[in-house]
Amino acid sequence: MKYVLSYTDPENHFIDFSLTVNGFSLDQIIVQLPAWRPGRYELGNFAKNIKDFEVNDMDGHPISFNKLTKDKWCIQANGKDFIITYQYYAAELNAGSTYLDENQLYVNPVNCFLFLPEFPETEIEITLDVPKSYQVYSAIGNQNSHHLKATNYHELFDSPFIASPSVKHKKISVKDVQFYFCFQGEVKLNWEKLIVDFATFIEYQIDLFGGFPHQTYHFLFQITTHNAYHGVEHHDSTVILLGPSYDVFERLYTELLGVSSHELYHVWNVKGIRPIDMVPYDYTRENYTKLGYVTEGVTTYMGDRILFESNVFDQTQYFKELSNLLKRHFHNDGRLHYSVSESSWDTWLDGYTSGIPGRKVSIYVEGALIALICDAEIRDHTKGSKTLHDVMRVLHDSSKKVNSYDASTYKDALESVSGTDFTNLFDALVYGVQDFSPYLQRAFSVFGWKYSAVESENKLWLYGFKTQLKNNEVHVISVLENSSAFESGLLENDHILSVNGVKVNQNLDKWLSYFHRSTIELSIFRNQKLKTITLLAPNNHQFCNYKIEKI
């Protein structure tokens, strides 16, 4: 399979694809566009970005084909070689997308490359018809060449690339592995600071697993001028989106370190140590798993924990990240209704949208807190001689590119390393919806810490609701169950017009504070009707902040 990628007007965001398929001599052949991309456990529907799909023989004569599903075609080849052409609309820039403009051609192949599901080991060659000044940054490319080659479609789909004349880049060696740092977009780099911090946590992670599975690794950064935060893992590279530019090495530097450590840890956990449900990846349909608390939860915990253990994060920085996890956990009523294992399964349904009120939890947040609790249990029962790191080493097999596990395997590894039974903990927190509080308090005490809920200065939080300003209108986006706002009848999506007759927009909190000891009446707009709600006084169900300190 040979691809040529080109374009005529980059500002229109259309990439021209030409795929030559030869040497199969089949009457019919199936071509497929992936239904999803690893790292985002939901259907991508990438075929919606394709237009002008055509098939011709090598002499330019049309070959008939029919579409079997939304992203699968049957080509009536009749033994001939053929060329498929199509255009792909690449107008969305994130860490897992494909994007074209006048500054770069950025491609995540799993979005836009066809593959032959019946021939998984077919080699793929790619030629990029881009300006000579463009250099290419990818795990399967050469910076000075516009030609890429993947041994099969699994390698192709795991190898994003950036072609651009403006990437700022450096290379360092850590433990005899070459790490490339490639920044696309407007950014003023502090290379000295970056390299010191990255080299520290990279070396720490490699030492944890006793080696690195690749000779090279690419950090591909897309830096935006607007607010952005996103990362996607690949076997020997990652794409990280972050912005705005002026904050990347200031306010957002902690986030830069956190997401980078997280994505690097995925080299082992997810890419190398993978749920058996996803071995191998099936790109034609959903790949259901209940193990999101390991794939993303353990990775979220380890990403920050490693920064703390390697002294890249100080205690204040690490406590801030733990505090954010506690806040996201306790602010989500989904923890009362749906387990993290079931939420993992349902990422394919609504895992990346807010969903209906109080339905589900985040595999990242709940999984990270469960990982912290498990780590504390191991340390406590082994008097500090073993940790969760030892469990992940048990699951890792350096002789294999991918080592699979299931729920029993992971639980058995926890019990083998710690010497204690995790059944009750799993029943309560992984498969159940019990209160995390006693488990968290015990875990924090093992580490010599404690946490406490702190009443917020935000008056909305005291009443148990949150709002968002949309088109200069105040809309309710969350109401905590059993809070005063909940008991008063306030609902998500209510549009708040006034407090005690005073119109509000950006000053709702100020007016709630002003009328705090008075009767408060909210005028709201709901279902095209005006209503008045009397807001009850705050009770014990509030959105709180969380303070962590040493015992």
C-alpha positions in Angstrom: 0.0 0.0 0.0 1.4 3.3 -1.1 0.0 6.7 0.0 0.6 10.1 -1.3 -0.6 13.1 0.7 -0.9 16.5 -0.9 -3.0 19.7 -0.8 -3.7 22.8 -2.8 -5.1 25.4 -0.4 -4.1 24.7 3.2 -6.5 27.3 4.6 -9.4 25.2 3.3 -8.2 22.3 5.5 -8.6 19.6 2.8 -5.9 17.0 2.5 -5.8 15.0 -0.8 -5.2 11.3 -0.3 -4.1 8.9 -3.0 -3.8 5.2 -2.1 -2.3 2.7 -4.5 -3.2 -0.9 -3.7 -1.3 -3.5 -5.7 -0.2 -7.1 -5.7 -3.3 -8.7 -4.2 -5.0 -10.0 -7.4 -8.4 -10.4 -5.7 -11.9 -10.1 -7.1 -13.0 -8.1 -4.1 -11.1 -6.4 -1.4 -12.4 -4.6 1.8 -10.9 -1.2 2.9 -11.8 0.3 6.2 -11.4 3.6 8.0 -10.8 3.2 11.8 -13.9 3.6 13.9 -12.0 5.0 16.9 -8.5 5.9 18.1 -6.6 4.5 21.0 -6.5 6.9 24.0 -10.1 8.1 23.3 -12.5 5.3 24.1 -15.5 6.4 22.0 -16.4 6.1 18.4 -14.7 8.7 16.3 -16.9 8.6 13.1 -13.9 9.9 11.1 -15.6 9.0 7.9 -17.8 12.1 8.2 -14.7 14.1 7.2 -14.2 12.3 3.9 -15.6 13.5 0.5 -15.0 12.7 -3.2 -14.2 9.0 -2.6 -13.2 7.4 -5.9 -11.6 4.2 -7.1 -9.8 3.8 -10.5 -7.6 1.2 -12.1 -4.0 2.0 -12.9 -5.1 3.3 -16.3 -7.6 5.7 -14.8 -10.7 3.7 -15.5 -13.4 3.7 -12.8 -13.8 0.6 -10.6 -17.1 0.0 -8.9 -17.4 -0.2 -5.2 -20.1 -0.2 -2.6 -20.2 1.1 0.9 -20.9 -1.7 3.5 -21.0 0.5 6.6 -20.4 4.1 7.5 -16.6 3.5 7.3 -16.1 0.3 5.2 -16.0 -0.1 1.5 -15.9 -3.2 -0.8 -13.9 -2.6 -3.9 -14.8 -4.8 -7.0 -11.1 -5.1 -8.1 -11.5 -8.1 -10.4 -7.9 -9.0 -9.9 -6.6 -5.5 -10.8 -4.4 -3.1 -8.9 -6.2 0.1 -8.2 -6.0 3.7 -6.8 -8.3 5.1 -4.2 -8.5 8.9 -3.9 -10.4 11.0 -1.4 -10.2 14.3 0.5 -10.1 14.5 4.3 -11.3 17.6 6.1 -8.7 18.5 8.7 -9.9 21.6 10.6 -9.8 20.4 14.2 -6.6 20.9 16.2 -6.3 18.7 19.3 -3.8 16.1 20.5 -5.6 13.2 18.7 -6.8 14.9 15.5 -5.5 15.7 12.0 -5.0 19.3 11.0 -3.9 21.3 8.1 -3.2 25.0 7.7 -0.6 27.3 6.2 1.8 26.5 9.0 1.7 22.7 9.2 0.4 19.4 8.1 -0.3 17.4 11.3 -1.6 13.9 10.9 -2.9 11.3 13.2 -3.1 8.4 10.7 -5.8 6.6 12.7 -8.2 9.4 11.8 -7.7 9.4 8.0 -5.8 6.4 6.6 -7.6 3.4 5.2 -6.4 -0.1 6.0 -7.1 -3.6 4.8 -8.5 -5.5 7.8 -8.0 -8.9 6.1 -4.3 -8.2 5.6 -3.0 -6.8 8.9 0.7 -7.2 8.1 0.7 -5.2 4.9 3.5 -2.6 4.7 2.5 1.0 4.2 4.6 3.6 2.4 3.8 7.3 2.6 5.0 10.2 0.5 4.3 13.7 1.7 3.9 16.2 -1.2 4.7 19.3 0.9 7.1 22.2 0.4 10.8 21.4 0.5 11.3 23.6 3.5 9.1 21.3 5.6 10.7 18.9 8.0 9.0 15.8 9.3 8.8 14.8 13.0 7.5 11.3 13.7 8.6 8.0 15.2 8.5 6.4 11.7 10.1 9.2 9.8 13.3 11.0 9.1 13.4 14.7 9.8 15.0 15.4 6.5 12.8 13.1 4.4 9.3 13.4 3.1 8.9 9.6 3.0 7.6 7.5 5.9 7.2 3.7 6.2 5.2 1.6 8.6 5.6 -2.2 8.8 1.8 -2.7 9.3 -1.3 -0.7 10.0 -0.9 -1.0 13.8 2.4 0.8 13.6 1.0 3.3 11.2 -2.0 4.1 13.5 0.4 4.6 16.4 2.6 7.1 14.7 1.4 10.7 14.3 3.5 13.1 12.4 4.0 16.9 12.0 5.4 18.3 8.7 6.3 22.0 9.2 9.0 24.6 8.6 8.6 26.1 12.0 9.0 23.4 14.6 11.4 24.2 17.4 13.2 21.1 18.4 16.0 19.6 20.5 17.2 16.1 21.2 18.6 14.7 24.5 19.9 11.2 25.5 18.6 9.6 28.6 19.7 6.1 29.5 20.9 5.7 25.8 17.5 6.5 24.5 17.1 9.5 22.2 14.2 11.8 23.2 13.0 14.5 20.8 11.2 17.6 21.9 9.3 19.2 19.0 7.2 22.4 19.6 4.8 23.5 16.9 3.1 26.9 17.4 3.8 30.2 19.1 5.9 29.5 22.2 9.0 31.1 23.9 10.9 28.1 25.2 13.0 27.8 28.3 15.0 24.9 27.1 17.3 24.7 30.1 14.4 24.4 32.5 12.5 21.9 30.3 15.4 19.6 29.7 16.5 19.4 33.4 12.9 18.6 34.6 12.1 16.2 31.7 15.4 14.3 31.9 14.8 13.8 35.7 11.3 12.2 35.4 12.2 10.3 32.2 15.2 8.7 33.9 13.1 7.9 37.0 10.4 6.2 34.9 13.0 4.1 32.9 14.6 3.0 36.2 11.3 1.9 37.6 10.8 -0.5 34.7 14.4 -1.4 34.2 14.7 -0.1 30.7 12.9 1.5 27.8 11.2 -0.5 25.0 12.4 1.9 22.2 15.5 3.5 20.9 13.8 6.8 20.3 10.8 8.7 21.6 9.1 11.9 20.3 7.3 14.5 22.4 5.2 16.4 19.8 3.8 19.6 21.3 1.1 21.6 19.7 1.0 25.0 21.4 -2.0 27.2 20.9 -2.8 30.9 21.5 -6.0 29.9 23.2 -6.8 27.8 26.3 -6.1 24.1 25.6 -5.1 21.0 27.5 -5.0 17.5 26.0 -2.6 14.6 25.6 -2.6 11.4 23.6 -0.3 8.4 24.1 1.5 6.4 21.4 4.0 3.6 21.7 7.1 5.7 21.0 5.7 9.2 20.9 3.0 11.4 22.3 1.1 14.5 21.1 0.4 17.2 23.7 -1.8 20.2 23.1 -1.4 23.1 25.5 -2.1 26.9 25.6 -2.3 29.8 25.7 1.3 30.3 24.6 2.2 33.0 27.2 1.3 30.6 30.1 3.1 27.4 28.9 6.3 28.1 30.9 4.5 30.1 33.6 1.1 29.2 35.0 0.7 26.1 32.9 4.2 24.7 33.4 2.9 22.3 36.1 0.3 21.1 33.6 3.0 20.7 31.0 5.0 18.5 33.3 2.0 16.6 34.5 0.5 15.6 31.1 4.0 14.8 29.8 4.8 12.4 32.7 1.3 10.9 32.3 1.7 10.2 28.6 5.3 8.8 29.0 4.0 6.4 31.6 1.5 5.2 29.0 4.5 3.7 27.1 4.3 0.9 29.7 0.7 1.1 31.1 -1.7 0.8 28.1 0.8 0.6 25.2 2.9 -2.2 26.8 0.7 -3.4 29.6 -2.8 -3.6 28.1 -6.2 -5.0 29.1 -6.8 -8.3 27.3 -10.0 -6.8 25.9 -7.7 -4.6 23.7 -5.1 -7.1 22.5 -4.9 -6.5 19.6 -6.7 -3.3 19.0 -9.8 -3.8 16.9 -10.2 -0.6 14.9 -13.5 -1.7 13.3 -15.7 -1.4 16.5 -15.8 -0.5 20.2 -13.2 -2.2 22.4 -15.0 -2.5 25.7 -13.2 -2.8 29.0 -14.0 -2.3 32.6 -10.3 -1.7 33.4 -10.2 2.1 32.9 -9.3 2.4 36.6 -6.0 0.8 35.7 -5.3 2.1 32.2 -6.1 5.8 33.0 -6.4 5.7 36.7 -3.1 4.2 37.6 -1.4 6.4 34.9 -3.0 9.6 36.3 -1.8 8.7 39.8 1.7 7.6 38.6 2.2 10.6 36.4 2.1 13.0 39.3 3.4 10.6 41.9 6.6 10.1 39.8 7.1 13.9 39.5 6.9 14.1 43.3 9.1 11.1 44.0 11.7 12.4 41.5 11.6 15.9 43.1 10.4 17.6 40.0 7.3 18.5 42.0 7.7 19.8 45.5 5.2 18.8 48.2 3.1 22.0 47.6 2.7 21.2 43.9 1.9 17.6 44.6 -0.6 18.4 47.3 -2.3 20.8 44.9 -2.8 18.0 42.3 -4.1 15.6 45.0 -6.5 18.3 46.2 -7.8 18.7 42.6 -8.5 15.0 42.5 -10.4 15.1 45.8 -12.4 18.1 44.6 -13.3 16.4 41.3 -14.3 13.2 43.1 -16.5 14.8 45.8 -18.0 17.3 43.4 -19.4 14.5 41.2 -22.7 12.9 42.3 -22.0 10.1 39.8 -19.9 8.5 42.6 -23.2 7.7 44.4 -24.8 6.0 41.4 -22.3 4.3 39.1 -19.1 2.4 39.7 -15.8 3.2 38.1 -15.7 -0.2 36.3 -19.1 0.4 34.8 -18.2 4.0 33.9 -15.1 2.5 32.1 -17.4 0.3 30.0 -19.6 3.3 29.2 -16.9 5.6 28.0 -18.1 4.3 24.6 -21.5 5.7 25.4 -21.0 9.1 27.0 -17.5 9.1 28.6 -16.3 12.4 27.3 -19.5 14.5 27.7 -21.1 15.7 30.9 -24.0 13.4 30.4 -27.2 13.4 32.4 -26.9 14.7 36.0 -25.1 12.4 38.5 -24.8 9.4 36.1 -21.2 8.5 35.9 -17.7 9.0 37.2 -14.3 9.7 35.6 -11.9 6.7 35.2 -9.1 9.2 35.5 -10.2 10.7 38.8 -11.7 7.6 40.5 -9.0 5.4 39.1 -6.2 7.7 40.4 -7.7 7.8 43.9 -8.1 4.0 43.9 -4.5 3.7 42.8 -3.4 5.9 45.7 -5.5 3.8 48.1 -4.0 0.6 46.7 -0.5 2.0 46.9 -1.0 3.0 50.6 -2.3 -0.5 51.4 0.8 -2.1 49.8 3.2 0.2 51.7 1.3 -0.4 55.0 1.2 -4.2 54.7 4.9 -4.4 53.6 6.2 -1.8 56.1 7.2 0.3 53.1 9.3 -2.3 51.3 6.9 -2.6 48.4 4.7 -0.1 46.4 2.4 0.0 43.5 5.5 0.3 41.3 6.2 -3.3 42.1 2.8 -4.3 41.0 3.3 -2.6 37.6 6.6 -4.3 37.2 4.9 -7.7 37.8 2.5 -6.9 35.0 5.3 -5.7 32.7 7.2 -8.2 30.5 10.1 -6.6 28.7 10.4 -9.5 26.3 7.0 -8.7 24.8 5.8 -5.6 23.0 2.4 -6.0 24.6 1.6 -7.9 27.7 -2.1 -8.4 28.5 -4.0 -8.7 31.8 -7.6 -8.9 33.1 -9.2 -7.8 36.3 -8.2 -10.9 38.2 -4.6 -10.6 37.0 -4.3 -7.1 38.3 -6.0 -7.9 41.6 -3.8 -11.0 42.0 -0.7 -8.9 41.4 -1.8 -6.4 44.1 -2.4 -9.3 46.6 0.9 -11.1 45.7 3.0 -8.0 46.2 1.2 -6.8 49.4 0.4 -10.1 51.0 -3.2 -8.9 51.8 -6.6 -9.5 50.3 -8.1 -6.7 48.2 -11.5 -8.2 47.7 -13.4 -5.9 50.1 -11.7 -2.9 48.7 -12.5 -3.8 45.1 -16.1 -4.7 46.0 -16.5 -1.3 47.7 -14.7 1.1 45.3 -14.1 -0.6 42.0 -17.4 -2.5 41.5 -19.4 -0.6 44.1 -20.4 3.0 45.0 -19.4 3.1 48.6 -18.0 6.3 50.2 -14.3 6.7 49.5 -13.8 8.9 52.6 -12.7 6.2 55.1 -10.4 4.6 52.6 -8.9 7.9 51.6 -8.4 9.0 55.2 -6.6 5.7 56.0 -4.5 6.0 52.8 -3.4 9.6 53.5 -2.4 8.6 57.0 -0.1 5.9 55.7 1.7 8.6 53.7 1.8 10.8 56.9 -0.8 13.2 55.6 -4.4 14.2 56.2 -7.0 16.1 54.3 -10.0 18.1 55.3 -12.9 19.8 53.6 -12.7 23.6 53.6 -15.8 25.8 53.2 -15.6 27.7 49.9 -15.6 31.5 49.7 -17.7 31.0 46.6 -21.3 31.6 47.8 -22.7 29.5 44.9 -20.8 26.5 46.2 -22.2 27.0 49.7 -25.7 26.5 48.2 -24.5 23.5 46.2 -24.6 24.7 42.6 -22.3 25.9 39.8 -22.9 28.2 36.9 -21.4 29.1 33.6 -21.6 32.4 31.7 -22.9 31.7 28.1 -23.6 34.7 25.9 -23.5 36.9 29.0 -26.3 34.7 30.5 -25.9 32.7 33.7 -26.7 29.0 33.2 -26.7 26.4 35.9 -24.3 23.6 35.0 -24.3 21.5 38.2 -26.5 21.0 41.3 -25.2 18.9 44.1 -27.7 16.3 45.4 -29.4 17.1 48.7 -27.8 20.6 48.8 -29.9 23.7 49.5 -30.1 24.4 45.8 -31.2 20.9 45.1 -33.9 21.0 47.8 -35.0 24.4 46.5 -35.7 22.9 43.1 -32.9 24.5 41.1 -32.0 22.3 38.1 -29.2 22.0 35.6 -29.7 24.2 32.5 -31.8 26.8 34.4 -31.0 30.3 33.2 -30.8 32.6 36.3 -32.0 36.1 35.5 -32.0 37.9 38.9 -31.5 37.7 42.6 -34.2 39.5 44.6 -35.2 41.4 41.6 -31.6 42.5 40.7 -30.4 41.4 37.3 -27.3 39.3 37.3 -24.6 38.2 34.9 -21.0 38.0 36.1 -21.9 39.1 39.6 -24.2 36.4 40.8 -21.8 35.4 43.6 -21.6 39.0 44.8 -25.4 39.3 45.0 -25.7 36.0 46.8 -23.1 37.2 49.3 -24.9 40.5 49.7 -28.3 38.8 50.4 -26.7 35.9 52.3 -28.6 36.5 55.6 -31.9 37.5 53.8 -34.5 35.6 52.0 -33.2 34.9 48.5 -35.5 34.6 45.5 -34.1 33.6 42.1 -35.9 34.5 38.9 -35.1 31.8 36.4 -36.0 30.9 32.8 -36.8 27.2 32.3 -38.4 25.5 29.4 -39.4 28.9 27.9 -41.2 29.9 31.1 -40.3 32.3 33.9 -40.2 30.8 37.4 -39.3 32.1 40.9 -37.4 29.9 43.3 -36.8 30.6 47.0 -33.3 29.5 47.8 -33.1 27.7 51.1 -30.2 28.4 53.5 -27.0 26.4 53.0 -26.9 22.9 54.6 -24.1 20.3 55.0 -24.2 19.3 51.3 -21.8 21.9 49.7 -19.1 22.1 47.1 -16.0 22.3 49.2 -12.2 22.8 48.6 -9.8 20.3 50.1 -6.7 21.1 52.2 -3.9 18.5 52.5 -1.2 18.8 55.1 1.3 16.6 56.9 0.2 15.0 60.1 
